[in-house]
């Protein structure tokens, strides 16, 4: 089912999906609404649609966050907290601030948080948290994108990435909050050779955090992963290549299910953003196998959510000729997956 269609609601293109299920059973689908082009720079809003029937139908588009001067509000990282609120972390920059300029220190990326106590109908005023979660020496900066996680002990963990001068290679880090999103600090920082960005996280049954990231490094493969035994404060080892997750350089999503089951969504064609595939792991992310091909069509970014004990929700970029024609939603019965 199409949730966001390019060329509608006053937007040229919709990109960067994020999906969460609220405590009241409402699905919230977030995306970047790009006004003027499909590019990453310009006038971009964070938009939202709600579904109260687990994705069978979707309500009208709402603007969840915007950059007041007509710039970019992007990289949505929502999480549903134990008290039922939705905390949304995101980044902003000026409309003319390209990634190249930001990496070179000529423009800046800022980080904000806001929350909703009524299932995403209304949102608090955004609060800037840049000084708490960004090293001033970093250039580029981005949150997840995709859903963040609240760990069993209550800590909110938002994976992030940044660029490191002087060569501007990518590194990974975590934004942490132990008070429901009121205050934030940096957790682990990994500036190693895996050159990770666009990370996603899941809590394992033993309490560790599994982190999986896009990798643009000269090392083998396009995915890397790491583990944290202290809730994202530090890593057990640096990010290392994950050879089982073959595919193009692109964002992916991980989701912890019951017991020892981890799920991953991402394109499986190594040469192009297409063939979106669900893969599964029974050994805490050490190895992966394909269990479901969603489509052979072009496809790019995606996000996973648990709808109930039997059904997986998937929000993903796709199209007939290119992967950015629409953002679609699918329900996938877990019983159909050979996990």
N, C-alpha and C positions, 0 to 999 in steps of 0.2 A: 504494500500500500504506500502511495506517495504521501509524504508529510509536508515537505517543502519542495516546490517546483520552481525552477529558474524562470525568471521573467514575470513573476507574480508578486502581488502585495507591495509593489514599488521597488523591488530588489532585482538586480541583474542576475545574481547567483547566490545560492546558499551553500555554505561549506562548514566543515568542522563540527560534526554531530556529537552530542553528549546526551545520555539517557539515564534517568533515575526513576524509581518507583517510590512514591511517598508512603508514609505510614498509613494514610487513609486509602491507599490503593489507586492513586492517580499517577499516571505516567506523564512525565515531563520530558519533552524533546526540545533540546537546545540546539542552536546553530548560529553561525555568523551570517547575518544578512548583509550582503555586499551590494551597495547601492549602484555603483557606476561601472563595475567590471568584475571579472572573476579573479582579479589579482588580489594579493595579500595586503596591498596598501590602499588607503583612501578612506571614504566614509563607510564605515562598517559598524552595524549594531549587533548586539547579542539579542537574538529573538527566541521566542518560546511558543510551543503549542502544547496543550493539555489534552489528555484522554482519560475519561472516567470509566471506560469499558475495556481496559487492557489493550488498547490499540486498534479496536474495531473501527472507531471513528475519532476524529481529532477536531478540537475547537479552533477558533480563529487565531491568527498570529498576534502575538503581543510582543512588545519590546521590553526585555528584561533589564538591559543595561545599555547605555549609550555614552559616547565621549562627547561632552557638551559642545566642543568647538567643531564638531563635524568630522572628527578623526576616527580612529579605530578602537573599538572595544571588542576583544577577541579572546580566543583560547578558553572557552567555558570549562570550568572544573567544578561541577556541582556535587554535593554529598548530602544525603538525608541523615540527620543526626538522631540519636536515641530519643530525644524529646519531641521529634516530629518536625523540627524546622528543616528547611532546605538552605544550606550555606553554599553560596556561589562565589568562587574565586576566579578572577579574570585579569587580563592585562589591557593596557591602553597605550596609545601613542598618537602623535599628530598625524593628520591626513597625508602630509608630505614626507613622513618619516619612513623611508624604505628600510628593509632589513640591512642593506649594505651600509646605509648611513648610521644606523643604530650600532651595528658591529664596530664601525669606525669611530664611535664616540661623538658623532655630530648631532645625534638626536637620542632620545631616551625612551625606554619602556617603563611604565609604572604598573604597580600591582594594587588591586582593590578587592574588597570583599563586601558582600551584602547578603541579607538573608530574608527568607519569607516564612511567616508563621501561619499562613493560610493556604497551603498547598500550591504555592506559586501564583496565586491571584494578584498579590501585591508584594512589593519588595521594599526593604529599608533603604535609606540613602546610602550610597557606596562610601566606604571608608578606605582611605589609602593606607597600605601596610608596607610600602616599598622599602622604607628604611629598616624594617625588621627582618626582611627576607631576601634582600638583594645586596650582594657585595658591591660597593661603589666602583670597583675596578672592572666589573663585568660589563659587557656591551649588550648584546642581544639577551633577551630574557623571555621565557614563556612558561606558562603553566600547562599541565598534562599534554594535550587536551583530552576530554572524556571524563567519565565519572571519577571522583576522588573516593577515599575510603575513610570510614571511622572504625578504628580498631576496637577490639573487645574491651580494652581498658578505658575507652572513651576518647583517645587521642585521634584527632583528624590529621590525615596525611595526604598532602597534595604533591605528587611528583612534579618536578620542574626541570628546566634546562637553561643554560646560559652560555655565552661565548667568553673565551678567555684570551686576553691580549698577551703577547703582541701578535700571535698568528691567528687569533680569533677562532680556534678550534672549539668544538662544543663540549660541554661538561654537564653532568647531571647533579641534581640536588633535591632536597625535600623541604617543603613548607610544613611546619608542625604547629598544631594548636592543642593545648590541654584544657582549655576552658570553653569549648563549644564554638570557637571562632572569634572570641573576644580579643585575644592577643595571639601573636604569631612569632615564630622564630625559625631560623634555619636548622635543619637536621644534617644528614650526610651531605658531603660534597665529593664528587668524583670527577676529577679533571684528567682521567687516564686516557690511554690510547684508543679506547673503543669509540670515542667521539659521539657519545649518546645524546639523543634528544627525544622529545615527545614520548616520555615514559608513562607507564601505567602500572598499577599496584594491586595486589590482592593479599589478604591475610591467610596464611596457611593454618591447618589444624593445630600445629605445634606452637602457634603464636608468632612465628617468624613472618616477615613480610617478603613476598616475592615481587621483584621489580623487573619489568620487561620493557625494552626501549628500542626505538629505531636507531640504527647505527649507520653513519656516513663515513666510516673509517676505512683505511686501507686493509684492515684485517679481514679475514674471510667472512662472507655472509653480510646480511643487512639487519640482523637482530642481535641484541645482546641482553644479558640478564644478570641479576645480582640478588643478594639476600641480606636482610637486616634482622638481627636477633634482639634489637632493643627499640623496636617501634619506629624505625626510620632515623634514629639519631646517628647511627653509623652503619657501615656495610661490613659484612663478614669478609668479603673480598671485593676487589673492583669489578665493574661490569666486564663480562667476557662474552665472546661470540656464542650465539645459540644456533648451531648448524641445522637443527631440525625444522626451524621456521623459515624455510626458503620462500622468497618472494621479492618484490621490488623494494626500493627504499620508500617507506611509507609508514604512517602511524598504524598502530594496532591496538587491540583492547584485550585485557585479561579479566577473568571473573572466577572467583572461588565458588564452587558448588558445595554439595555435601561431602563429608568425609574427606577423601584425598583427591577429589576431582577438580582440576583446573581446566578452564576453557579459554581459547584464544581465537579472535577473529581478525582476518587480514587477507589481502589478495595473495594468491599462491603462484601466480605466473611470475617467474623471476625476471622476465623481460618487459613487463608492462603492468600497469595498475588495472588488473582484471582478475576474474575467477575468484571471487570472495569465498573463503573457505573457513569453516570452524575446525579447529584442531584441539585435541584433548591431551592432558597429561595426568598420569596416576602416580608420578614420583616427584611431586613438588616442582615441576617445571624443568627437571633435568633432561627429559626426553618428551617428544611430542609426536602425535600421529594425526593425520587428517581423518575426520569423522563425518563431515557433511559439506558438500559443495552447494553454496547458496545459489550461485548463478555463474554462468560463463561470461556474462557481460562485463564491460568496463566497470570497475569499482575501486574505491580508494579508502578514505577514512571510515571508521566504524566505531560503535560502542555497544557493549553488552549489558543487559540487566536481567535479573531473575524476576519473573513475573509471579510465579507460584512454585510449588514443589515439583511441578511437572513440565514447566514451559520456560523457554529461554526467549528473551526479547532482544532484537537486533535492530539498530538504527545505523544506516550506512549510505554513503555516497555512491551513486550509480547512474547509469544512463544507457541508451542504445548505442550511441556513437562515441560518447566521452563520459568519464566518471563523474562529471559535475553538473549533469542535467537535472538531477533531483536528489533529495535525501529521502530514502524509503525506510519503511518499518516492516519487519517480519516477525511472526511468532513461530518458534521452532519447538515442537514437542521433544523433550529430552529422550523419550522412549524410542525416537527414530534415529538416535545417534548411537553407533556401536562403541560406547565408551566403557 
